[in-house]
Amino acid sequence: MAVASFPATGHSQARTSNSSLKAFGPDFESVLQQHGVVGGGFALVRGQGPEQTIAFGEARRETHQRIDDSTAYNWASITKTM
């Protein structure tokens, strides 16, 4: 899983259109599949919460539980071992 955060920079920040995020969806799914990722989610966040989300695949392979906007992910950090 990867997370990226980009702070807003004044009024010149470009707005992402609904169509451009929809166009991103198939590319997102393709990259996850190429790397053997079972499922993942992407959120475009502005203000206090997600403006748009994309969900792909399964949260649990054994039960075939689909990923949706309320799927919780387990996070871990290996930096403490370095």
BASE-417821 format. One line per 3 residues: number of its first residue (from 0); their letters; for each residue x, y, z of N, C-alpha, C. Coordinates in steps of 0.2 Angstrom, whole numbers. Atoms other than C-alpha are relative to their C-alpha. Layout:
// residues N
NUM = a = X Y Z X Y Z X Y Z  ...
END
This chain:
// residues 82
0 = mav = 4 -6 0 0 0 0 4 6 0  -4 -6 0 6 17 -4 -5 6 2  4 -6 -2 0 34 3 4 6 -2
3 = asf = -3 -6 2 4 51 -4 -5 6 2  4 -6 -2 -1 68 3 3 6 -3  -3 -6 3 1 84 -6 -4 6 3
6 = pat = 4 -5 -3 -4 100 3 -2 5 -5  3 -5 4 -15 113 -5 5 6 0  -4 -6 1 -5 128 -12 -3 6 -3
9 = ghs = 4 -5 2 -16 143 -13 -5 -1 -5  6 0 4 -29 147 -26 2 -3 -7  -2 2 6 -19 141 -41 0 -8 -1
12 = qar = 0 7 0 -21 123 -37 -5 -3 -5  5 3 5 -29 113 -51 -5 -5 3  5 4 -2 -45 104 -48 0 -6 -4
15 = tsn = 0 6 4 -46 86 -53 -8 -1 -2  7 1 2 -62 83 -63 -2 -8 1  3 6 -1 -73 68 -61 2 -5 -5
18 = ssl = -2 4 6 -69 61 -78 8 -2 0  -7 2 0 -50 62 -75 1 -6 5  0 5 -5 -52 52 -59 -3 -7 -2
21 = kaf = 3 6 3 -63 39 -68 5 -3 -5  -4 2 5 -50 38 -81 6 -4 4  -5 3 -4 -37 34 -67 -1 -7 2
24 = gpd = 2 7 -3 -47 19 -61 3 -6 -3  -3 6 3 -42 6 -74 7 0 1  -7 0 0 -24 11 -73 2 -2 7
27 = fes = -2 2 -7 -24 9 -54 -1 -7 1  1 7 0 -32 -8 -55 5 -4 -4  -5 3 4 -20 -13 -69 7 -1 4
30 = vlq = -6 0 -4 -5 -8 -58 0 -5 6  0 5 -6 -11 -18 -43 0 -7 -2  1 7 3 -15 -33 -54 7 -2 -2
33 = qhg = -7 1 2 3 -32 -61 5 -2 5  -5 2 -6 11 -33 -44 -3 -5 5  2 5 -4 0 -46 -37 -4 2 6
36 = vvg = 4 -3 -6 -10 -35 -25 -7 -2 -1  6 3 0 -26 -43 -20 -6 6 -1  5 -6 1 -35 -26 -18 3 6 3
39 = ggf = -3 -6 -3 -33 -8 -13 -5 5 -1  4 -6 1 -41 9 -12 3 6 -1  -3 -6 1 -38 26 -17 -5 5 1
42 = alv = 5 -5 -1 -46 42 -11 3 7 -2  -2 -7 1 -45 60 -17 -3 4 6  2 -3 -6 -46 70 -1 1 8 -1
45 = rgq = -1 -8 0 -50 89 -1 -4 2 6  4 -2 -6 -56 98 15 0 -5 5  1 5 -5 -63 87 28 -1 -7 -1
48 = gpe = 1 7 2 -65 71 19 1 -2 -7  -1 2 7 -64 61 3 -5 3 -4  5 -3 5 -71 69 -12 -2 -5 -5
51 = qti = 2 6 5 -70 53 -23 5 -6 3  -4 6 -2 -64 35 -20 0 -5 -5  0 6 5 -59 20 -30 2 -6 4
54 = afg = -1 6 -4 -60 3 -23 1 -6 -5  -1 6 4 -53 -13 -31 2 -6 4  -2 6 -2 -52 -31 -27 -3 -2 7
57 = ear = 2 3 -6 -54 -40 -11 4 2 6  -3 -1 -6 -51 -36 7 3 -6 4  -2 6 -2 -50 -54 12 -1 -5 -5
60 = ret = 0 5 6 -46 -67 -1 -4 -6 2  4 7 -2 -53 -82 10 -7 1 -1  7 0 0 -70 -75 11 -3 4 -6
63 = hqr = 2 -4 6 -70 -64 -5 -4 6 2  3 -6 -2 -75 -49 5 3 6 -5  -2 -6 4 -75 -34 -7 2 6 4
66 = idd = -2 -6 -3 -66 -18 -3 -6 5 -2  4 -6 1 -77 -3 -1 2 6 4  -3 -7 -3 -76 15 6 1 -1 8
69 = sta = -1 1 -7 -77 8 24 5 -6 2  -5 5 -2 -64 -5 23 6 2 4  -6 -2 -5 -51 -4 37 6 -4 -2
72 = ynw = -6 3 2 -33 -8 32 5 0 7  -5 0 -5 -20 -14 44 7 3 -2  -6 -4 2 -4 -3 44 5 -3 5
75 = asi = -6 2 -4 13 -8 50 6 4 -3  -6 -3 2 30 0 50 6 -4 2  -6 4 -1 47 -8 48 6 4 2
78 = tkt = -6 -5 -1 57 8 51 3 -1 7  -2 0 -7 59 4 69 6 -6 0  -5 5 1 70 -11 64 7 2 -3
81 = m = -6 -2 3 83 -1 55 4 5 5
END
